[in-house]
Amino acid sequence: MAAKAVIRFAVLAAAMTIAAVPALAQTNDSNAGRTKTDCTDTTGAAAADCPKDDKGGGAGGGQGAVVLPALIVDLFPNPPASAAPVPTPRPSAPPADTQAGPPAGGPIVSPTDLVATAPRRAIAGAFVPDEVLVTVDGDAGAVQQIAASFGLEVRSQRQSRLLGTTLVRFGIPDGRPVGTVLAQLAADGRTQRREPNHIYSLQQAAGIVNYAFERIQLDNKQASGENVRVAVIDTGIDDTNPALSGVIADQFDAMPEVPIEKRDHGTSVDGLIAGVGALEGMAPGARIYHARAFEDGRSTMDVILSALDWAAEQNVSIINMSFVGPKNDLLATACRNARGLGIILVAAAGNNGPKAPYGYPAAYPGVIAVTATDAKDGLMPQANRGAYVFISAPGVEMVAPSGAGSDVVTGTSFAAAIVSGAIANLIHAAPERSADDIEKALAATARDLGPKGRDKDFGYGLLDIKAAEAAK
């Protein structure tokens, strides 16, 4: 009898000990204020300015990812109100030794039992289906502790200059939806921002002499971007192409584990900016800092952020981003902070048609969104439209260097390269001009092409570099 009483007491004491561990909840971060029309929010007054799209979209699947986001679809309906509460990790637990095992703040619970203190995320756009990107307030021990608490794998982590914190790429080994994991991570106060690892695509449409010099009022005999540093985030390049001879100052591979197979797009963009010889670019003499971040036209958010960080460290004046993808808070922060460093950001508006959702990073504040026009100043039919379009530049059927020597290229990618090269001319002529001054000059001197004033097709109008240089 005495032995049975001891056993009953021990079981009761163990149950009381477990019940005494509290489940703490952490509120989610608030969203940053928006200064541009947000076309992922179809309930606000600004929704009238947004393109309509009846197609659903959201979850990425396997390797066949969509190019741009469709409308947000709620893939994760709210659970019944009667659902019983289950334990959450303790967000305030101190960092633990990476070899010490479970978090000191309490027992690890099953990932399927974790409480999501934020609404489950319905995600627009293509993304890696088993990864999330998280900025973490803490050291490597805190990162390991978060991974253990939430049933995740640490696939990479690094200190991001532009984000100002540690960026961690967590893998989801058990098949939970990305939206669910993002909501669960909101319970831990050490996770500052939580985003999908979105997929982005280069903006090249199906494709002779380069007519851009004439259309943007740039004398090719006087054009120069001598010693102006321009970063390009793109595919790999053919640096043996004669048009790039002496042009590339440095290169960085943000995805070294992926073999380089495609070199055309990056070679064309670099050549249109600063090419030499028969295929002269807009700004001969400019120094190109090339970051390879795309293969087969695709990249992910963590790779692009790595390339952006490298570019910012090269003391460049311009970053050319000829790619488009969905809205992502990490990319927005990186762009905002790069602009804060005085870097001019130029991006392709997108080639997905007049009804396509806004393309990012072009649609972020402080980024010059470029659309493409032809030799007669007509708008490229497949160009994105919207209030975010800033300026127009030649980008239809232009001859440019490529991995195979040269090619006829079309797309907002190449219009963006024309603008980056033109801005390099402005910086060469007046190095003291700030990013804000140059942006205002481009807007004030552009040749109006559509309805009077800025419009959703042409932005402020066609780039006029001669007038912009005179507007000091």
Backbone hydrogen bonds, N-H to C=O, Kabsch-Sander energy under -0.5 kcal/mol:
donor,donor_aa,acceptor,acceptor_aa,energy
5,A,1,M,-2.3
6,V,2,A,-2.1
7,I,3,A,-2.0
8,R,4,K,-2.5
9,F,5,A,-2.3
10,A,6,V,-2.3
11,V,7,I,-2.3
12,L,8,R,-2.3
13,A,9,F,-2.6
14,A,10,A,-2.2
15,A,11,V,-2.2
16,M,12,L,-2.2
17,T,13,A,-2.1
18,I,14,A,-2.2
19,A,15,A,-2.2
20,A,16,M,-1.1
21,V,18,I,-1.5
24,L,22,P,-0.6
39,C,37,T,-0.8
41,D,38,D,-1.3
42,T,40,T,-0.7
47,A,44,G,-1.4
48,A,45,A,-0.9
49,D,46,A,-2.0
50,C,47,A,-1.5
57,G,71,L,-0.8
64,G,61,G,-0.6
65,A,63,Q,-1.6
71,L,55,K,-1.6
75,L,73,V,-1.5
83,A,80,P,-1.9
93,A,90,R,-1.3
100,A,97,D,-2.2
106,G,103,P,-1.0
113,D,110,S,-2.2
114,L,111,P,-1.1
117,T,115,V,-0.7
117,T,183,A,-0.7
118,A,183,A,-0.8
121,R,179,G,-1.5
123,I,121,R,-0.6
128,V,197,N,-2.1
131,E,128,V,-1.2
132,V,170,F,-2.1
133,L,195,E,-3.2
134,V,168,V,-2.6
135,T,193,R,-2.1
136,V,166,T,-2.2
137,D,190,R,-3.1
138,G,136,V,-1.1
143,V,139,D,-1.9
144,Q,140,A,-2.3
145,Q,141,G,-2.2
146,I,142,A,-2.5
147,A,143,V,-2.3
148,A,144,Q,-2.4
149,S,145,Q,-2.5
150,F,146,I,-2.1
151,G,147,A,-0.5
151,G,148,A,-0.7
152,L,147,A,-2.8
153,E,171,G,-2.2
155,R,153,E,-0.9
155,R,169,R,-2.6
156,S,169,R,-1.1
158,R,167,L,-1.9
160,S,158,R,-0.6
160,S,165,T,-2.6
161,R,159,Q,-0.5
164,G,160,S,-1.3
165,T,160,S,-0.8
166,T,136,V,-0.9
167,L,158,R,-3.0
168,V,134,V,-3.1
168,V,166,T,-0.5
169,R,156,S,-3.0
170,F,132,V,-2.2
170,F,168,V,-0.8
171,G,153,E,-3.0
172,I,130,D,-2.8
175,G,172,I,-0.7
181,V,177,P,-2.0
182,L,178,V,-2.5
183,A,179,G,-1.5
184,Q,180,T,-2.3
185,L,181,V,-2.6
186,A,182,L,-0.8
187,A,184,Q,-1.9
188,D,185,L,-1.9
189,G,187,A,-0.7
191,T,188,D,-1.9
192,Q,135,T,-2.9
192,Q,190,R,-0.7
193,R,135,T,-0.7
195,E,133,L,-2.9
197,N,131,E,-0.7
198,H,196,P,-1.5
199,I,126,A,-2.5
200,Y,299,S,-1.8
201,S,324,V,-2.6
202,L,297,G,-1.3
203,Q,322,S,-1.4
204,Q,202,L,-0.9
205,A,410,T,-2.8
211,Y,209,V,-0.7
215,R,211,Y,-2.0
216,I,212,A,-2.3
217,Q,214,E,-1.2
218,L,213,F,-2.9
219,D,217,Q,-0.5
220,N,218,L,-0.6
222,Q,219,D,-1.3
223,A,219,D,-1.4
225,G,284,P,-2.2
227,N,285,G,-2.3
228,V,225,G,-2.8
230,V,228,V,-0.5
230,V,287,R,-2.8
231,A,318,I,-3.2
232,V,289,Y,-2.2
233,I,320,N,-2.1
234,D,232,V,-0.6
234,D,291,A,-2.3
236,G,262,K,-0.8
238,D,263,R,-0.5
239,D,237,I,-1.1
241,N,238,D,-1.8
244,L,241,N,-2.3
245,S,242,P,-1.5
247,V,244,L,-2.0
248,I,244,L,-0.8
249,A,247,V,-0.7
249,A,288,I,-2.5
250,D,288,I,-1.2
252,F,290,H,-2.2
254,A,252,F,-0.7
254,A,292,R,-2.5
258,V,255,M,-2.0
261,E,259,P,-0.6
266,G,236,G,-0.5
267,T,263,R,-1.6
268,S,264,D,-2.5
269,V,265,H,-2.4
270,D,266,G,-2.5
271,G,267,T,-2.3
272,L,268,S,-2.6
273,I,269,V,-1.6
274,A,270,D,-2.8
275,G,271,G,-2.6
276,V,243,A,-1.9
279,L,276,V,-0.8
280,E,277,G,-0.6
280,E,278,A,-0.5
281,G,275,G,-2.5
282,M,272,L,-2.6
283,A,273,I,-2.9
286,A,283,A,-2.1
287,R,228,V,-2.7
288,I,247,V,-2.4
288,I,286,A,-0.6
289,Y,230,V,-2.9
290,H,250,D,-2.3
290,H,288,I,-0.7
291,A,232,V,-3.2
291,A,289,Y,-0.5
292,R,252,F,-3.1
292,R,290,H,-0.6
293,A,234,D,-3.4
293,A,291,A,-0.7
294,F,234,D,-1.2
295,E,298,R,-2.1
298,R,295,E,-1.6
299,S,200,Y,-1.5
301,M,198,H,-1.6
304,I,300,T,-2.4
305,L,301,M,-2.6
306,S,302,D,-1.8
307,A,303,V,-2.0
308,L,304,I,-2.5
309,D,305,L,-2.5
310,W,306,S,-2.1
311,A,307,A,-2.5
312,A,308,L,-2.4
313,E,309,D,-1.5
314,Q,310,W,-0.6
314,Q,311,A,-1.3
315,N,312,A,-1.0
316,V,311,A,-0.8
317,S,229,R,-2.5
318,I,229,R,-1.3
319,I,344,I,-2.5
320,N,231,A,-3.1
321,M,319,I,-0.5
321,M,346,V,-3.0
322,S,233,I,-0.6
323,F,321,M,-1.3
324,V,201,S,-2.4
325,G,360,Y,-1.9
332,A,328,N,-2.2
333,T,329,D,-2.3
334,A,330,L,-2.4
335,C,331,L,-2.6
336,R,332,A,-2.4
337,N,333,T,-2.5
338,A,334,A,-2.3
339,R,335,C,-2.4
340,G,336,R,-1.7
341,L,337,N,-1.0
341,L,338,A,-0.6
342,G,339,R,-1.9
343,I,338,A,-1.9
344,I,317,S,-2.9
345,L,366,G,-0.6
346,V,319,I,-2.5
346,V,344,I,-0.5
347,A,368,I,-2.6
348,A,321,M,-1.7
349,A,370,V,-2.6
353,G,382,Q,-2.6
356,A,353,G,-1.6
360,Y,325,G,-2.2
363,A,359,G,-1.7
364,Y,361,P,-2.0
367,V,364,Y,-1.6
368,I,345,L,-2.9
369,A,367,V,-0.9
370,V,347,A,-2.5
370,V,368,I,-0.5
371,T,391,I,-2.2
373,T,393,A,-1.9
374,D,378,G,-2.1
377,D,374,D,-2.0
380,M,372,A,-2.7
383,A,380,M,-2.0
384,N,350,G,-2.3
385,R,353,G,-0.5
386,G,456,K,-2.4
389,V,386,G,-1.6
390,F,369,A,-2.0
391,I,369,A,-2.0
392,S,461,G,-2.8
393,A,371,T,-1.6
395,G,373,T,-2.6
396,V,373,T,-1.1
397,E,395,G,-0.5
398,M,409,V,-2.5
399,V,208,I,-1.0
400,A,407,D,-2.7
402,S,405,G,-1.0
405,G,402,S,-1.8
407,D,400,A,-2.5
409,V,398,M,-3.3
409,V,407,D,-0.6
410,T,205,A,-0.7
411,G,395,G,-3.0
413,S,203,Q,-1.7
414,F,411,G,-0.7
415,A,411,G,-1.3
416,A,412,T,-2.3
417,A,413,S,-1.5
418,I,414,F,-1.8
419,V,415,A,-2.0
420,S,416,A,-2.6
421,G,417,A,-2.4
422,A,418,I,-2.3
423,I,419,V,-2.6
424,A,420,S,-1.8
425,N,421,G,-1.3
426,L,422,A,-1.5
427,I,423,I,-2.4
428,H,424,A,-2.3
429,A,425,N,-2.3
430,A,426,L,-1.9
433,R,430,A,-2.0
438,I,434,S,-2.3
439,E,435,A,-2.4
440,K,436,D,-2.4
441,A,437,D,-2.2
442,L,438,I,-2.4
443,A,439,E,-1.9
444,A,440,K,-2.5
445,T,441,A,-1.7
446,A,442,L,-1.0
447,R,462,L,-2.8
448,D,446,A,-0.7
455,D,459,G,-1.9
459,G,455,D,-1.4
460,Y,390,F,-2.7
461,G,458,F,-1.6
462,L,447,R,-2.7
463,L,392,S,-2.4
465,I,216,I,-2.4
466,K,216,I,-0.6
468,A,464,D,-2.2
469,E,465,I,-2.2
470,A,466,K,-1.4
471,A,467,A,-1.2
472,K,470,A,-1.7
